[in-house]
Amino acid sequence: MPFIETGIPDLLIYEPKVHGDSRGYFFECYNASTFREEGVEIVFVQDNQARSTYGVLRGLHFQQEPHAQTKLIRALEGSILDVVVDLRRGSPAYGKVYTIELSAENKRQLLVPKGFAHGYSVLSPTAEVMYKCDNFYHKASEGGLIYNDPALNIDWGIPLAEAIVSEKDLVLPVLADCQHNFVYKS
């Protein structure tokens, strides 16, 4: 089974089967049939890619419904600490933080459903991150949480005093003040 449950409803780790030999390796980073066989039916419409240096902290971001996005995130190069927060009202994991190291070496991917805030920090000298989305980017629907919300107490795996954070991400609200329209559907 290529999916590993995280303990948070609908948040899954995808661990592809890697075929290696003396020439290197090969794996399917995404196969709609494999996902469908496991009950995960998503139509991805947009791929995003970002390159960053050590200490860059991006997030925590989301898009409001009806423009919310399910994301499949992986590191093509280097290593990141991927961080999500469940924002779905009524979820048994509302406000819960989940972190996982995604790297070019471990080839793991995180499937983040709609209703989560998402971000990551770069743990290696550089990292290249790619993620698939099931909805298009919609600027007017952007939202987020401040990365250093004391109520969330996120360990980003880097010294926060040295974190490189965008101006936009420095003014995001804490969870208690965050406006969003996500509802958990069991």
N, C-alpha and C positions, 0 to 999 in steps of 0.2 A: 504494500500500500504506500503510494508516494506522499500521502498527506499525514501530518502529525498534528493532533489536536493540542491547543495551547492552554486549555482550561477556561478560555473566554469564548462564549458562543460565536460561531461563524468565523473566528480568526484562526487561520490555518497556516502551518509551515508546509511548503512544498519542497520535497527532497527528491530531485530527479535521479534516475538510475544512470550512473556514469560508467561508460565503457572505456577502460584504459588499456593500453599496451605500450610497446616500445616506441611507437610513433607519437604518443600523446594520449589524448582522450577525445571522446565524443559523447554528447548527451542531448536529449531533447529538452530545451529550456521551457518549452510550452507545446502542448499538443491538446487540441480541443477534445479529441476522443478520450484521452486519458482523464481529463478533468470531468467530462460528462459521465464516464464509467463510475466515477467516484461521487456522482451526484452534484458536481459543481458545474453549473451551466452559466457561463458568462460570455458575452460577446464583447471583445475588446475593440476599441475604435481609435485609440491614440497611444503612441509610445513616446515617452519622455526620457531624456538622458541628460545627466549633469556630471561635471567633473569638478572636484573640489580638492583643497589641500588640508593637511592635518589641522584639526581644531575648528573647522567650519561646522557650524551648527545650523541646520535648516529646520524650521518648524516652530511650532506644531500647526499644521495647516489642514483645512477641509474646505469643501464646497457644500453649501446648503442644498437641500432638496428644492426643486426637482433636478438639480445639476450635480448632485452628490456623485462621487466616484468610488467604485471598487478598484483597488490597485493590486498589482502583482509586482513586488519589488525585489530587485537583486543587485548585487555588486558585480560588475564586469571586471573591475580592477581594484585591488586594495581591499580595505575592510571598513565597515561602518557599524555603528550601533543604531539599529533601527528601533524607533520608539513609537508606540501608538497608545491612545487613550480612548476608551469606550465612552462615547457621548450619547448613546441611544437611551433616551428616557424609558424606564421600565426594564432595562437590561439588568440581569443579576450581577453584571460586572460594571455597572455605570460608574464612571470616574476611575476605573482601574487602569493602571499603567502596565504595559507589556513591553519588554525589551528583548532583542535578539541580535547577536552579531551575525551579519551577512557579509560574506567575503568571496572573492574570486576563488579562494582555495576550497571553502566548504560547499560552494555552489547552492546553498539553501536560498529559498525565496520565501517571502512572507505575503500571504494573500490577505489583504486588509479590506473588509467589507465596508459598504457605505455606513456612515454614522460614527466613524472614528476620526480623531485628529491624528495626523502623521508627521513625523519628523525624523531626522537622523543627525548623528555627529560622525565626523571622519576620524578614524582611529589610526590610519596608516599615513605615510607621507603624502600620498594622493589617493583618491578613490574615484572611480567612475561608476555611477549608479544609473540603472535603467529601470523604468517601471511602465507597465501596461495599464491603461485606464479603460473603463467601460463607458465613460461619458466624456464629452469634450470639455476642455477648459472653458470656464465662464467667469470672467473677472468680477462681475457684479455679485456673484454668489460666494466669493471668498470669505473665509472666516478663519479663526485660529485661537490658540491658547498660548500664553507666555511660557517659554521654556523653563523658567525657574520658579514656577508657582510653588510656594511652600507647601500647599495642601497636597500636591502631587509628589513632591520630594523625589524627582527623577535624578538618578545617577547616570549622567551622559557618558561616562567613561573617559572624560577629558577634564582638565582643570577649568572650571567655568570662568575664572578670572582671565584665562587666555582664549576663551571661545571667540570665534569670529562669527558675529551675528548681524544680519541685515538690519537696517534702520526700521523697516517694516515689522520685523519680528520682535523688535525691542518694545513695541507699544501694544502688543496683543494683550487681551484681558486674562485674568485668572479664571479658573474653572467656575467659581461662584458667580462671576459676572458675565460669563460667556453666553452669547445669544446664538441659538441654533434651533433647528426644527426636526431633529432626529428622534424617532420613536422605535423601540425594539419590537420586532415582529417575530414571535417564536414559531 
